[in-house]
Amino acid sequence: MLSYPVNKISTPDQQLIILQITDLHLSTAPAYTTNDNSNETLCQQCFETALQQALQTDTRCDLIIVTGDLVSKVQPAIYDYIFEVLQATNIPFVCIAGNHDVTDEMDSHLPFFQRELIAQPADARLLSRHVIETDNWQLLLLDSSITGKVAGEITLTDIDWLREKLSTCDKPALIALHHHVIPVDSEWIDNHMAENAETFWEQMAAFAHLKVIISGHTHQEQVRHRQGVTVYSTPSTCYQFKPYEDNFSYDKNARPGYRWLQLANNGTVASWVERLDT
């Protein structure tokens, strides 16, 4: 069995190929699912299908990063199932928390802003301020979640930790977190991005070797740039949000997806999104 979490990865060609999956939103473990047409089953099936489709391609996978919202209901049995599925791939993986991993959202039939939010403790397997060293890259994982809230935060302690890690290692760096740090031009979700983002960007300006930031939360594909950093938003493995909408809206025409990142040994990055075939 793979040891979790992975702390160091080395590959024969010294490049690293990452599969990012995000926003699984499972709300029940398979043993408790009774309605095969339920939304609960749909998210579970999409998670399994996305993982299977990605790993059946010719693309090598050195690491799987799950960037939060593993669940929609905080239950240990759901995490047990997700970790069993990921362990079965025999590929190193890491998971960080999203808002739904520390908050139960009640009354989902109500409009988004009328729902009750109940704080929950994070599963101990979700990582915070975790480093993965590779041949030519440093990967830095942050927990941006705030219990009981939809929005996230990059705390001053997080920023101090990032500065320390970036100051003591000059390898190209990637930061992974759940909440987005650049607005995606959808007012409702931009109201729930990572708080303290401007301070974060000010403090990161000193580190030219910070190359990539990946996040989830927005349930859509976008690529943005700031301060020489490429910032990727990634589709959910389940349902998608309609881009450039100021009010909460699902994108019923967008299929579930995932992101590949190829971190080259010369510090460059290539990245692309793939969607489920059906």
Buried (B, 14 or more C-beta within 10 A) or exposed (E): EEEBBBEEBEBEEBBBBBBBBBBBBBBBBBEEBEEEEEBBBBBBBBBBBBBEBBBEEEEBBBBBBBBBBBBBBBBEEBBEBBBEBBEEBEBBBBBBBBBBBBBBBEEEEEEBEEBEBEEBEBBEBBBBBBBBBBBBBBBBBBBBBBBEBBBBBBBEEBBEBBBEBBEEBEBBBBBBBBBBBBBBEBEBBBEBBBBBBEEBBEBBEEBEBBBBBBBBBBBBBBEBEEEEBBBBBBBBBBBBBBBEBEEBBEBEEBBBBBBBBBBBBEEEBEBEBBBBEE
